[in-house]
Amino acid sequence: MEIWAKLIPELLVTDIDESLHFWRDLIGFSVAYDRPEDRFTFLELDGAQIKLEQQAPAERQWIAARLDAPFGRGVNFQIEVSALQPILERLAAASWPLFMEPEDAWYRSNQIEVGQRQCVVQDPDGYLLRLAQDIGERAAG
């Protein structure tokens, strides 16, 4: 890993191995580095970066309130991916349910609309990932 993003979410998870199966094996992130003794891993996918750490009540972790499932209520993480279809195929092969089926969506950005093919999936702890593939731009209508 050569470049650190200016914002890197760090998510507390219930089981780091289960989370790694989802994030690495199904979504396609790679491990940039990890600290197995701390049950911590730093993941990267096409410039998107995220940290996962297994919840350990006796350890120093920043928790503002009790963690109740599903975690991350009120937030979704948009992750731009180069190709959505292979991820959808891996999720389907693992019988992993989608929170929102794939759709093409267009969002106004000043004088243009930016398009993306997107879907939403929950990780093992309930964090929402909005996976989005760029499908181009068009004039704002």
VEXSEPA-676874 format. One record per atom (N, C-alpha, C): residue number from 1; atom name; z, y, x. Coordinates in nm, 3 decimals, always signed. Last residue first. Layout:
% residues N
+-----+----+---------+---------+---------+
|   k |  a |      pz |      py |      px |
+-----+----+---------+---------+---------+
| NUM | CA |       Z |       Y |       X |
...
+-----+----+---------+---------+---------+
This chain:
% residues 141
+-----+----+---------+---------+---------+
|   k |  a |      pz |      py |      px |
+-----+----+---------+---------+---------+
| 141 |  N |  -1.658 |  +1.654 |  -3.098 |
| 141 | CA |  -1.724 |  +1.673 |  -3.226 |
| 141 |  C |  -1.636 |  +1.746 |  -3.320 |
| 140 |  N |  -1.727 |  +1.696 |  -2.755 |
| 140 | CA |  -1.625 |  +1.697 |  -2.862 |
| 140 |  C |  -1.694 |  +1.729 |  -2.993 |
| 139 |  N |  -1.957 |  +1.481 |  -2.595 |
| 139 | CA |  -1.923 |  +1.616 |  -2.643 |
| 139 |  C |  -1.822 |  +1.606 |  -2.754 |
| 138 |  N |  -1.809 |  +1.213 |  -2.408 |
| 138 | CA |  -1.909 |  +1.267 |  -2.498 |
| 138 |  C |  -1.864 |  +1.407 |  -2.540 |
| 137 |  N |  -1.763 |  +0.957 |  -2.158 |
| 137 | CA |  -1.732 |  +1.088 |  -2.218 |
| 137 |  C |  -1.843 |  +1.126 |  -2.313 |
| 136 |  N |  -1.638 |  +0.619 |  -2.100 |
| 136 | CA |  -1.724 |  +0.735 |  -2.085 |
| 136 |  C |  -1.673 |  +0.860 |  -2.153 |
| 135 |  N |  -1.463 |  +0.416 |  -2.104 |
| 135 | CA |  -1.595 |  +0.387 |  -2.162 |
| 135 |  C |  -1.683 |  +0.512 |  -2.167 |
| 134 |  N |  -1.203 |  +0.275 |  -1.914 |
| 134 | CA |  -1.288 |  +0.393 |  -1.936 |
| 134 |  C |  -1.423 |  +0.350 |  -1.994 |
| 133 |  N |  -0.955 |  +0.078 |  -2.056 |
| 133 | CA |  -1.075 |  +0.079 |  -1.971 |
| 133 |  C |  -1.160 |  +0.197 |  -2.010 |
| 132 |  N |  -0.610 |  +0.034 |  -2.074 |
| 132 | CA |  -0.725 |  +0.115 |  -2.113 |
| 132 |  C |  -0.835 |  +0.108 |  -2.009 |
| 131 |  N |  -0.320 |  -0.087 |  -2.219 |
| 131 | CA |  -0.422 |  -0.114 |  -2.118 |
| 131 |  C |  -0.551 |  -0.048 |  -2.162 |
| 130 |  N |  -0.014 |  +0.003 |  -2.267 |
| 130 | CA |  -0.143 |  +0.034 |  -2.328 |
| 130 |  C |  -0.246 |  +0.022 |  -2.217 |
| 129 |  N |  +0.272 |  -0.183 |  -2.296 |
| 129 | CA |  +0.167 |  -0.145 |  -2.203 |
| 129 |  C |  +0.041 |  -0.118 |  -2.283 |
| 128 |  N |  +0.613 |  -0.159 |  -2.378 |
| 128 | CA |  +0.475 |  -0.155 |  -2.426 |
| 128 |  C |  +0.380 |  -0.108 |  -2.317 |
| 127 |  N |  +0.877 |  -0.385 |  -2.323 |
| 127 | CA |  +0.809 |  -0.263 |  -2.279 |
| 127 |  C |  +0.664 |  -0.270 |  -2.325 |
| 126 |  N |  +0.991 |  -0.630 |  -2.387 |
| 126 | CA |  +0.954 |  -0.542 |  -2.496 |
| 126 |  C |  +0.893 |  -0.410 |  -2.454 |
| 125 |  N |  +1.031 |  -0.812 |  -2.190 |
| 125 | CA |  +1.148 |  -0.737 |  -2.236 |
| 125 |  C |  +1.116 |  -0.637 |  -2.346 |
| 124 |  N |  +0.776 |  -0.919 |  -2.136 |
| 124 | CA |  +0.883 |  -1.007 |  -2.185 |
| 124 |  C |  +1.007 |  -0.934 |  -2.238 |
| 123 |  N |  +0.559 |  -0.657 |  -2.273 |
| 123 | CA |  +0.603 |  -0.746 |  -2.165 |
| 123 |  C |  +0.722 |  -0.829 |  -2.216 |
| 122 |  N |  +0.314 |  -0.623 |  -2.526 |
| 122 | CA |  +0.454 |  -0.610 |  -2.485 |
| 122 |  C |  +0.483 |  -0.705 |  -2.371 |
| 121 |  N |  +0.010 |  -0.436 |  -2.542 |
| 121 | CA |  +0.079 |  -0.564 |  -2.528 |
| 121 |  C |  +0.223 |  -0.535 |  -2.484 |
| 120 |  N |  -0.272 |  -0.284 |  -2.680 |
| 120 | CA |  -0.131 |  -0.270 |  -2.644 |
| 120 |  C |  -0.069 |  -0.410 |  -2.645 |
| 119 |  N |  -0.595 |  -0.172 |  -2.566 |
| 119 | CA |  -0.511 |  -0.260 |  -2.647 |
| 119 |  C |  -0.367 |  -0.235 |  -2.603 |
| 118 |  N |  -0.911 |  +0.001 |  -2.548 |
| 118 | CA |  -0.768 |  -0.014 |  -2.522 |
| 118 |  C |  -0.706 |  -0.120 |  -2.612 |
| 117 |  N |  -1.163 |  +0.179 |  -2.408 |
| 117 | CA |  -1.137 |  +0.054 |  -2.480 |
| 117 |  C |  -0.995 |  +0.019 |  -2.446 |
| 116 |  N |  -1.203 |  +0.529 |  -2.435 |
| 116 | CA |  -1.145 |  +0.414 |  -2.367 |
| 116 |  C |  -1.137 |  +0.295 |  -2.462 |
| 115 |  N |  -1.347 |  +0.850 |  -2.376 |
| 115 | CA |  -1.339 |  +0.723 |  -2.446 |
| 115 |  C |  -1.273 |  +0.615 |  -2.364 |
| 114 |  N |  -1.294 |  +1.186 |  -2.432 |
| 114 | CA |  -1.285 |  +1.080 |  -2.332 |
| 114 |  C |  -1.264 |  +0.949 |  -2.407 |
| 113 |  N |  -1.480 |  +1.461 |  -2.530 |
| 113 | CA |  -1.396 |  +1.351 |  -2.572 |
| 113 |  C |  -1.407 |  +1.243 |  -2.466 |
| 112 |  N |  -1.466 |  +1.809 |  -2.431 |
| 112 | CA |  -1.526 |  +1.676 |  -2.433 |
| 112 |  C |  -1.429 |  +1.578 |  -2.500 |
| 111 |  N |  -1.334 |  +2.048 |  -2.407 |
| 111 | CA |  -1.463 |  +2.049 |  -2.477 |
| 111 |  C |  -1.532 |  +1.913 |  -2.480 |
| 110 |  N |  -1.015 |  +1.921 |  -2.400 |
| 110 | CA |  -1.089 |  +2.047 |  -2.397 |
| 110 |  C |  -1.220 |  +2.034 |  -2.473 |
| 109 |  N |  -1.038 |  +1.619 |  -2.496 |
| 109 | CA |  -0.984 |  +1.683 |  -2.376 |
| 109 |  C |  -1.066 |  +1.808 |  -2.352 |
| 108 |  N |  -0.987 |  +1.392 |  -2.756 |
| 108 | CA |  -1.040 |  +1.522 |  -2.714 |
| 108 |  C |  -0.964 |  +1.573 |  -2.593 |
| 107 |  N |  -1.051 |  +1.050 |  -2.735 |
| 107 | CA |  -0.948 |  +1.154 |  -2.733 |
| 107 |  C |  -1.008 |  +1.284 |  -2.680 |
| 106 |  N |  -1.137 |  +0.752 |  -2.891 |
| 106 | CA |  -1.188 |  +0.874 |  -2.829 |
| 106 |  C |  -1.083 |  +0.983 |  -2.845 |
| 105 |  N |  -1.134 |  +0.398 |  -2.856 |
| 105 | CA |  -1.071 |  +0.521 |  -2.902 |
| 105 |  C |  -1.126 |  +0.638 |  -2.822 |
| 104 |  N |  -1.190 |  +0.074 |  -2.954 |
| 104 | CA |  -1.248 |  +0.186 |  -2.881 |
| 104 |  C |  -1.189 |  +0.313 |  -2.941 |
| 103 |  N |  -0.945 |  -0.188 |  -2.927 |
| 103 | CA |  -1.021 |  -0.090 |  -3.004 |
| 103 |  C |  -1.085 |  +0.008 |  -2.907 |
| 102 |  N |  -0.761 |  -0.493 |  -2.944 |
| 102 | CA |  -0.849 |  -0.401 |  -2.873 |
| 102 |  C |  -0.926 |  -0.311 |  -2.969 |
| 101 |  N |  -0.449 |  -0.490 |  -3.133 |
| 101 | CA |  -0.577 |  -0.550 |  -3.096 |
| 101 |  C |  -0.665 |  -0.447 |  -3.024 |
| 100 |  N |  -0.123 |  -0.457 |  -3.029 |
| 100 | CA |  -0.234 |  -0.389 |  -3.097 |
| 100 |  C |  -0.364 |  -0.448 |  -3.044 |
|  99 |  N |  +0.020 |  -0.660 |  -2.918 |
|  99 | CA |  +0.092 |  -0.570 |  -3.009 |
|  99 |  C |  -0.009 |  -0.491 |  -3.092 |
|  98 |  N |  -0.087 |  -0.992 |  -2.873 |
|  98 | CA |  -0.113 |  -0.849 |  -2.855 |
|  98 |  C |  -0.032 |  -0.772 |  -2.958 |
|  97 |  N |  +0.081 |  -1.281 |  -2.736 |
|  97 | CA |  +0.034 |  -1.199 |  -2.847 |
|  97 |  C |  +0.009 |  -1.053 |  -2.806 |
|  96 |  N |  -0.035 |  -1.529 |  -2.529 |
|  96 | CA |  +0.049 |  -1.410 |  -2.529 |
|  96 |  C |  -0.001 |  -1.316 |  -2.639 |
|  95 |  N |  -0.153 |  -1.771 |  -2.460 |
|  95 | CA |  -0.104 |  -1.751 |  -2.598 |
|  95 |  C |  -0.007 |  -1.635 |  -2.607 |
|  94 |  N |  -0.278 |  -1.779 |  -2.224 |
|  94 | CA |  -0.134 |  -1.800 |  -2.218 |
|  94 |  C |  -0.070 |  -1.789 |  -2.356 |
|  93 |  N |  -0.532 |  -1.713 |  -2.304 |
|  93 | CA |  -0.511 |  -1.847 |  -2.248 |
|  93 |  C |  -0.363 |  -1.881 |  -2.240 |
|  92 |  N |  -0.487 |  -1.444 |  -2.375 |
|  92 | CA |  -0.520 |  -1.543 |  -2.478 |
|  92 |  C |  -0.494 |  -1.685 |  -2.429 |
|  91 |  N |  -0.441 |  -1.332 |  -2.121 |
|  91 | CA |  -0.338 |  -1.325 |  -2.224 |
|  91 |  C |  -0.362 |  -1.431 |  -2.332 |
|  90 |  N |  -0.690 |  -1.381 |  -2.001 |
|  90 | CA |  -0.569 |  -1.442 |  -1.946 |
|  90 |  C |  -0.456 |  -1.441 |  -2.047 |
|  89 |  N |  -0.856 |  -1.225 |  -2.171 |
|  89 | CA |  -0.878 |  -1.369 |  -2.161 |
|  89 |  C |  -0.755 |  -1.440 |  -2.104 |
|  88 |  N |  -0.758 |  -0.968 |  -2.124 |
|  88 | CA |  -0.749 |  -1.024 |  -2.258 |
|  88 |  C |  -0.766 |  -1.176 |  -2.256 |
|  87 |  N |  -0.834 |  -0.948 |  -1.857 |
|  87 | CA |  -0.691 |  -0.945 |  -1.891 |
|  87 |  C |  -0.672 |  -1.006 |  -2.029 |
|  86 |  N |  -1.114 |  -0.947 |  -1.877 |
|  86 | CA |  -1.046 |  -1.056 |  -1.806 |
|  86 |  C |  -0.896 |  -1.062 |  -1.836 |
|  85 |  N |  -1.151 |  -0.700 |  -2.038 |
|  85 | CA |  -1.181 |  -0.835 |  -2.088 |
|  85 |  C |  -1.113 |  -0.947 |  -2.010 |
|  84 |  N |  -1.105 |  -0.462 |  -1.896 |
|  84 | CA |  -1.005 |  -0.510 |  -1.991 |
|  84 |  C |  -1.027 |  -0.657 |  -2.029 |
|  83 |  N |  -1.142 |  -0.341 |  -1.580 |
|  83 | CA |  -1.205 |  -0.432 |  -1.677 |
|  83 |  C |  -1.096 |  -0.490 |  -1.767 |
|  82 |  N |  -0.987 |  -0.150 |  -1.455 |
|  82 | CA |  -1.132 |  -0.146 |  -1.433 |
|  82 |  C |  -1.206 |  -0.233 |  -1.534 |
|  81 |  N |  -0.737 |  +0.030 |  -1.638 |
|  81 | CA |  -0.784 |  -0.092 |  -1.571 |
|  81 |  C |  -0.935 |  -0.085 |  -1.556 |
|  80 |  N |  -0.470 |  +0.243 |  -1.665 |
|  80 | CA |  -0.615 |  +0.235 |  -1.660 |
|  80 |  C |  -0.655 |  +0.113 |  -1.578 |
|  79 |  N |  -0.205 |  +0.222 |  -1.872 |
|  79 | CA |  -0.251 |  +0.175 |  -1.742 |
|  79 |  C |  -0.402 |  +0.163 |  -1.747 |
|  78 |  N |  +0.052 |  +0.382 |  -2.030 |
|  78 | CA |  -0.093 |  +0.366 |  -2.026 |
|  78 |  C |  -0.132 |  +0.331 |  -1.884 |
|  77 |  N |  +0.338 |  +0.266 |  -2.163 |
|  77 | CA |  +0.280 |  +0.297 |  -2.033 |
|  77 |  C |  +0.130 |  +0.274 |  -2.039 |
|  76 |  N |  +0.534 |  +0.411 |  -2.415 |
|  76 | CA |  +0.434 |  +0.312 |  -2.376 |
|  76 |  C |  +0.373 |  +0.359 |  -2.246 |
|  75 |  N |  +0.850 |  +0.453 |  -2.572 |
|  75 | CA |  +0.759 |  +0.483 |  -2.461 |
|  75 |  C |  +0.655 |  +0.372 |  -2.453 |
|  74 |  N |  +1.022 |  +0.372 |  -2.771 |
|  74 | CA |  +0.977 |  +0.511 |  -2.772 |
|  74 |  C |  +0.883 |  +0.547 |  -2.658 |
|  73 |  N |  +1.208 |  +0.138 |  -2.592 |
|  73 | CA |  +1.172 |  +0.190 |  -2.724 |
|  73 |  C |  +1.134 |  +0.338 |  -2.713 |
|  72 |  N |  +1.270 |  -0.009 |  -2.364 |
|  72 | CA |  +1.163 |  +0.091 |  -2.360 |
|  72 |  C |  +1.121 |  +0.146 |  -2.494 |
|  71 |  N |  +1.341 |  -0.342 |  -2.484 |
|  71 | CA |  +1.362 |  -0.231 |  -2.391 |
|  71 |  C |  +1.246 |  -0.131 |  -2.406 |
|  70 |  N |  +1.426 |  -0.456 |  -2.812 |
|  70 | CA |  +1.331 |  -0.448 |  -2.701 |
|  70 |  C |  +1.359 |  -0.325 |  -2.614 |
|  69 |  N |  +1.742 |  -0.519 |  -2.656 |
|  69 | CA |  +1.601 |  -0.555 |  -2.674 |
|  69 |  C |  +1.550 |  -0.497 |  -2.806 |
|  68 |  N |  +1.946 |  -0.277 |  -2.504 |
|  68 | CA |  +1.926 |  -0.369 |  -2.614 |
|  68 |  C |  +1.777 |  -0.395 |  -2.628 |
|  67 |  N |  +2.152 |  -0.162 |  -2.267 |
|  67 | CA |  +2.014 |  -0.207 |  -2.284 |
|  67 |  C |  +2.009 |  -0.312 |  -2.394 |
|  66 |  N |  +2.360 |  +0.119 |  -2.312 |
|  66 | CA |  +2.346 |  -0.027 |  -2.316 |
|  66 |  C |  +2.200 |  -0.064 |  -2.340 |
|  65 |  N |  +2.253 |  +0.402 |  -2.115 |
|  65 | CA |  +2.316 |  +0.342 |  -2.233 |
|  65 |  C |  +2.294 |  +0.191 |  -2.226 |
|  64 |  N |  +2.159 |  +0.466 |  -1.867 |
|  64 | CA |  +2.218 |  +0.573 |  -1.948 |
|  64 |  C |  +2.291 |  +0.520 |  -2.070 |
|  63 |  N |  +2.175 |  +0.332 |  -1.555 |
|  63 | CA |  +2.159 |  +0.294 |  -1.695 |
|  63 |  C |  +2.232 |  +0.398 |  -1.779 |
|  62 |  N |  +2.089 |  +0.262 |  -1.246 |
|  62 | CA |  +2.104 |  +0.380 |  -1.331 |
|  62 |  C |  +2.071 |  +0.344 |  -1.475 |
|  61 |  N |  +2.287 |  +0.039 |  -1.059 |
|  61 | CA |  +2.164 |  +0.063 |  -1.134 |
|  61 |  C |  +2.189 |  +0.179 |  -1.229 |
|  60 |  N |  +2.446 |  -0.142 |  -0.840 |
|  60 | CA |  +2.424 |  +0.001 |  -0.864 |
|  60 |  C |  +2.286 |  +0.017 |  -0.929 |
|  59 |  N |  +2.569 |  -0.449 |  -0.997 |
|  59 | CA |  +2.497 |  -0.372 |  -0.896 |
|  59 |  C |  +2.485 |  -0.225 |  -0.935 |
|  58 |  N |  +2.676 |  -0.585 |  -1.206 |
|  58 | CA |  +2.766 |  -0.555 |  -1.095 |
|  58 |  C |  +2.701 |  -0.470 |  -0.987 |
|  57 |  N |  +2.457 |  -0.625 |  -1.385 |
|  57 | CA |  +2.566 |  -0.533 |  -1.419 |
|  57 |  C |  +2.659 |  -0.497 |  -1.304 |
|  56 |  N |  +2.140 |  -0.630 |  -1.324 |
|  56 | CA |  +2.257 |  -0.694 |  -1.263 |
|  56 |  C |  +2.375 |  -0.600 |  -1.283 |
|  55 |  N |  +1.806 |  -0.680 |  -1.411 |
|  55 | CA |  +1.933 |  -0.620 |  -1.448 |
|  55 |  C |  +2.048 |  -0.701 |  -1.388 |
|  54 |  N |  +1.557 |  -0.678 |  -1.166 |
|  54 | CA |  +1.634 |  -0.757 |  -1.262 |
|  54 |  C |  +1.770 |  -0.691 |  -1.284 |
|  53 |  N |  +1.305 |  -0.442 |  -1.154 |
|  53 | CA |  +1.432 |  -0.485 |  -1.096 |
|  53 |  C |  +1.511 |  -0.560 |  -1.202 |
|  52 |  N |  +0.988 |  -0.323 |  -1.067 |
|  52 | CA |  +1.066 |  -0.406 |  -1.158 |
|  52 |  C |  +1.192 |  -0.450 |  -1.085 |
|  51 |  N |  +0.774 |  -0.043 |  -1.054 |
|  51 | CA |  +0.879 |  -0.122 |  -0.990 |
|  51 |  C |  +0.953 |  -0.199 |  -1.099 |
|  50 |  N |  +0.428 |  +0.034 |  -1.028 |
|  50 | CA |  +0.548 |  +0.016 |  -1.110 |
|  50 |  C |  +0.647 |  -0.071 |  -1.032 |
|  49 |  N |  +0.116 |  +0.205 |  -1.021 |
|  49 | CA |  +0.229 |  +0.147 |  -0.950 |
|  49 |  C |  +0.350 |  +0.140 |  -1.043 |
|  48 |  N |  -0.234 |  +0.214 |  -1.005 |
|  48 | CA |  -0.115 |  +0.219 |  -1.091 |
|  48 |  C |  -0.002 |  +0.146 |  -1.019 |
|  47 |  N |  -0.432 |  +0.149 |  -0.822 |
|  47 | CA |  -0.366 |  +0.279 |  -0.810 |
|  47 |  C |  -0.247 |  +0.298 |  -0.903 |
|  46 |  N |  -0.501 |  -0.115 |  -0.902 |
|  46 | CA |  -0.600 |  -0.007 |  -0.905 |
|  46 |  C |  -0.536 |  +0.132 |  -0.901 |
|  45 |  N |  -0.179 |  -0.197 |  -0.919 |
|  45 | CA |  -0.306 |  -0.239 |  -0.978 |
|  45 |  C |  -0.398 |  -0.117 |  -0.984 |
|  44 |  N |  +0.131 |  -0.313 |  -0.787 |
|  44 | CA |  +0.020 |  -0.218 |  -0.783 |
|  44 |  C |  -0.104 |  -0.280 |  -0.845 |
|  43 |  N |  +0.494 |  -0.333 |  -0.769 |
|  43 | CA |  +0.363 |  -0.384 |  -0.808 |
|  43 |  C |  +0.258 |  -0.274 |  -0.808 |
|  42 |  N |  +0.778 |  -0.437 |  -0.616 |
|  42 | CA |  +0.695 |  -0.319 |  -0.633 |
|  42 |  C |  +0.553 |  -0.369 |  -0.655 |
|  41 |  N |  +1.082 |  -0.597 |  -0.718 |
|  41 | CA |  +0.943 |  -0.604 |  -0.671 |
|  41 |  C |  +0.871 |  -0.474 |  -0.704 |
|  40 |  N |  +1.399 |  -0.757 |  -0.688 |
|  40 | CA |  +1.321 |  -0.634 |  -0.700 |
|  40 |  C |  +1.180 |  -0.659 |  -0.650 |
|  39 |  N |  +1.628 |  -0.907 |  -0.626 |
|  39 | CA |  +1.554 |  -0.934 |  -0.749 |
|  39 |  C |  +1.471 |  -0.811 |  -0.787 |
|  38 |  N |  +1.737 |  -0.879 |  -0.380 |
|  38 | CA |  +1.779 |  -0.779 |  -0.479 |
|  38 |  C |  +1.713 |  -0.802 |  -0.615 |
|  37 |  N |  +1.609 |  -1.079 |  -0.244 |
|  37 | CA |  +1.756 |  -1.081 |  -0.246 |
|  37 |  C |  +1.814 |  -0.982 |  -0.346 |
|  36 |  N |  +1.339 |  -1.003 |  -0.261 |
|  36 | CA |  +1.389 |  -1.113 |  -0.344 |
|  36 |  C |  +1.542 |  -1.117 |  -0.353 |
|  35 |  N |  +1.184 |  -0.737 |  -0.264 |
|  35 | CA |  +1.312 |  -0.768 |  -0.202 |
|  35 |  C |  +1.375 |  -0.878 |  -0.287 |
|  34 |  N |  +0.833 |  -0.673 |  -0.197 |
|  34 | CA |  +0.947 |  -0.712 |  -0.280 |
|  34 |  C |  +1.072 |  -0.728 |  -0.195 |
|  33 |  N |  +0.520 |  -0.501 |  -0.229 |
|  33 | CA |  +0.632 |  -0.552 |  -0.151 |
|  33 |  C |  +0.743 |  -0.592 |  -0.247 |
|  32 |  N |  +0.303 |  -0.533 |  -0.396 |
|  32 | CA |  +0.289 |  -0.450 |  -0.276 |
|  32 |  C |  +0.400 |  -0.485 |  -0.178 |
|  31 |  N |  +0.168 |  -0.781 |  -0.580 |
|  31 | CA |  +0.295 |  -0.741 |  -0.522 |
|  31 |  C |  +0.268 |  -0.661 |  -0.395 |
|  30 |  N |  -0.068 |  -0.679 |  -0.829 |
|  30 | CA |  -0.034 |  -0.752 |  -0.707 |
|  30 |  C |  +0.099 |  -0.698 |  -0.655 |
|  29 |  N |  -0.152 |  -0.730 |  -1.176 |
|  29 | CA |  -0.091 |  -0.652 |  -1.068 |
|  29 |  C |  -0.070 |  -0.741 |  -0.946 |
|  28 |  N |  -0.249 |  -0.872 |  -1.394 |
|  28 | CA |  -0.331 |  -0.864 |  -1.273 |
|  28 |  C |  -0.276 |  -0.776 |  -1.163 |
|  27 |  N |  -0.148 |  -0.974 |  -1.635 |
|  27 | CA |  -0.208 |  -0.841 |  -1.633 |
|  27 |  C |  -0.291 |  -0.820 |  -1.508 |
|  26 |  N |  -0.072 |  -1.242 |  -1.557 |
|  26 | CA |  -0.150 |  -1.215 |  -1.678 |
|  26 |  C |  -0.219 |  -1.079 |  -1.674 |
|  25 |  N |  +0.053 |  -1.233 |  -1.302 |
|  25 | CA |  -0.040 |  -1.342 |  -1.336 |
|  25 |  C |  -0.127 |  -1.311 |  -1.457 |
|  24 |  N |  +0.203 |  -0.984 |  -1.297 |
|  24 | CA |  +0.116 |  -1.027 |  -1.189 |
|  24 |  C |  +0.010 |  -1.125 |  -1.238 |
|  23 |  N |  +0.338 |  -0.956 |  -1.547 |
|  23 | CA |  +0.276 |  -0.841 |  -1.481 |
|  23 |  C |  +0.173 |  -0.883 |  -1.375 |
|  22 |  N |  +0.421 |  -1.230 |  -1.614 |
|  22 | CA |  +0.346 |  -1.143 |  -1.705 |
|  22 |  C |  +0.268 |  -1.037 |  -1.627 |
|  21 |  N |  +0.553 |  -1.319 |  -1.383 |
|  21 | CA |  +0.447 |  -1.401 |  -1.443 |
|  21 |  C |  +0.359 |  -1.313 |  -1.533 |
|  20 |  N |  +0.744 |  -1.115 |  -1.355 |
|  20 | CA |  +0.635 |  -1.129 |  -1.257 |
|  20 |  C |  +0.522 |  -1.214 |  -1.311 |
|  19 |  N |  +0.910 |  -1.177 |  -1.574 |
|  19 | CA |  +0.836 |  -1.050 |  -1.571 |
|  19 |  C |  +0.721 |  -1.056 |  -1.472 |
|  18 |  N |  +1.013 |  -1.422 |  -1.491 |
|  18 | CA |  +0.935 |  -1.416 |  -1.614 |
|  18 |  C |  +0.851 |  -1.288 |  -1.618 |
|  17 |  N |  +1.148 |  -1.330 |  -1.261 |
|  17 | CA |  +1.042 |  -1.432 |  -1.250 |
|  17 |  C |  +0.953 |  -1.432 |  -1.373 |
|  16 |  N |  +1.337 |  -1.146 |  -1.357 |
|  16 | CA |  +1.230 |  -1.099 |  -1.270 |
|  16 |  C |  +1.116 |  -1.201 |  -1.260 |
|  15 |  N |  +1.466 |  -1.099 |  -1.660 |
|  15 | CA |  +1.437 |  -1.210 |  -1.569 |
|  15 |  C |  +1.316 |  -1.172 |  -1.485 |
|  14 |  N |  +1.510 |  -0.842 |  -1.770 |
|  14 | CA |  +1.608 |  -0.948 |  -1.789 |
|  14 |  C |  +1.592 |  -1.059 |  -1.686 |
|  13 |  N |  +1.462 |  -0.532 |  -1.592 |
|  13 | CA |  +1.413 |  -0.647 |  -1.667 |
|  13 |  C |  +1.523 |  -0.754 |  -1.674 |
|  12 |  N |  +1.410 |  -0.189 |  -1.558 |
|  12 | CA |  +1.506 |  -0.298 |  -1.551 |
|  12 |  C |  +1.457 |  -0.409 |  -1.642 |
|  11 |  N |  +1.148 |  -0.026 |  -1.394 |
|  11 | CA |  +1.195 |  -0.089 |  -1.517 |
|  11 |  C |  +1.300 |  -0.195 |  -1.486 |
|  10 |  N |  +1.043 |  +0.270 |  -1.280 |
|  10 | CA |  +1.118 |  +0.153 |  -1.236 |
|  10 |  C |  +1.186 |  +0.095 |  -1.359 |
|   9 |  N |  +0.738 |  +0.452 |  -1.244 |
|   9 | CA |  +0.846 |  +0.400 |  -1.329 |
|   9 |  C |  +0.912 |  +0.279 |  -1.263 |
|   8 |  N |  +0.654 |  +0.696 |  -1.037 |
|   8 | CA |  +0.653 |  +0.550 |  -1.037 |
|   8 |  C |  +0.768 |  +0.503 |  -1.125 |
|   7 |  N |  +0.464 |  +0.965 |  -0.959 |
|   7 | CA |  +0.554 |  +0.916 |  -1.062 |
|   7 |  C |  +0.543 |  +0.764 |  -1.064 |
|   6 |  N |  +0.294 |  +0.991 |  -0.747 |
|   6 | CA |  +0.397 |  +1.094 |  -0.764 |
|   6 |  C |  +0.499 |  +1.056 |  -0.870 |
|   5 |  N |  +0.230 |  +0.690 |  -0.560 |
|   5 | CA |  +0.208 |  +0.777 |  -0.674 |
|   5 |  C |  +0.321 |  +0.879 |  -0.683 |
|   4 |  N |  +0.159 |  +0.647 |  -0.224 |
|   4 | CA |  +0.261 |  +0.637 |  -0.326 |
|   4 |  C |  +0.227 |  +0.735 |  -0.437 |
|   3 |  N |  -0.080 |  +0.467 |  -0.045 |
|   3 | CA |  -0.050 |  +0.592 |  -0.115 |
|   3 |  C |  +0.055 |  +0.565 |  -0.222 |
|   2 |  N |  -0.094 |  +0.211 |  +0.066 |
|   2 | CA |  -0.109 |  +0.327 |  +0.152 |
|   2 |  C |  -0.064 |  +0.456 |  +0.085 |
|   1 |  N |  +0.000 |  -0.117 |  +0.085 |
|   1 | CA |  +0.000 |  +0.000 |  +0.000 |
|   1 |  C |  +0.000 |  +0.123 |  +0.090 |
+-----+----+---------+---------+---------+
